[in-house]
Amino acid sequence: MASPILALAFIPLLANWTSASRRGDTDTRDFAADLLNSVEPYGILVTVGDNDTFPLWYAQEVEGIRRDVIIANTSLLNTDWYTRQLIRRPVYEYDAAKGPAIYRGKQWTKPTGPPMNMTMAQADAIPLYAELRQPQAFRKGALSVTIPPRVVYRADYVVLRMILDAFPERPVYFSRTSGGYGRELGFGDYLMTQGLAQKLMPTLPVASRDTVNLPGEGWVDLATTHALWNDVFEAPESLIRKGDWIDRASVSIPYLYIMTGVVLSEGLTRTGRAAASDSVLDVTEQVAKATRLDNIFGPRPEPPPSIPMTGDSGRQVPVPILPP
């Protein structure tokens, strides 16, 4: 009897082998590299959960990708040990030869200390939470915002303290997987989308050919995002090649690329670069189809032939919203 029963146990294994296999999958690793490379050298990257943090740790610690970036996970910043870890963390040298071409030819000053000027005892003394009953002004150089009344958790305080102590010498970014966290802290007007992250700007952005303000997204650095999309990002190609996204619980990862492509395409269209916009949108639709998210795309209307390809003309697709 043992042999037939054992044989039955192998039926689910054989039947699910193709769909369950992860052989050759690099998309999660590629996502981690793309997110880290969206951050300028020696930057601080604020993340919020498992899916946008664990792949980054793997990329840094196993493959040595962008170890100069500090990952500040808000879930763990509510603990004392993680805050101590950030204070003790070595300052790793940025490897320009391995970094994206868009960061070459510039001087990046290596920080000399931790992202917070705090002792271990001071860090341990941060309360778990405090209620902010009145609006609170927050200023650092030309950056001036008002933090609305809210419960300020330990993680919020640490993020604000890093901005106060290290910014702008260390660039500060909020991963776009963090949703509206940066806006909740009051920094919305100073946030600029660059690839898969939003950079905190030291002054209010000013509109230009490569700096546009898009409804639902805010400020977008078109030049940097386009360069990242064309020359740096690895995951779109691996997602298209794979042709599926098995783990639906983490589908927000491919969705982030779709949203990025739509936002970039819209910005390029608005600034009269229709060919570049179409190219980005074509790749975006391939990613959406490969990951079974193509239902978010409606018909793509062609621009009226009598209107030149400038301003708001061209193919436009509503900017999708990340699922919860």
Buried (B, 14 or more C-beta within 10 A) or exposed (E): EEEEEEEEEEEEEEEEEEEEEEEEEBBBBBBBBBBBBBBBBBBBBBBBBEBBBBBBEBBBEEEEBBBBBBBBBBEBBBBBEBBBEBBEEEBBEBEBEEBBEBBEEEEBEEBEEBBBEBEEEEBEEBEEBBEBEEEBEBEBEEBBBEBEEBEBBBBBBBBBBBBEBBBBEBBBBBBBBBBEBBBBBBBBBBBBBBBBBBBBBBEEBEEEEBBBBBEEBBBBBBBBBBBBBEEBBBBBBBBBEBEEBEEEEBBBBBBBBBBBBBBBBBBBBBBBBBEBBBBBBEBBBBBBBBBEBBEBBEEEEEBEEEEEEEEEBBBBBEBBEEEE
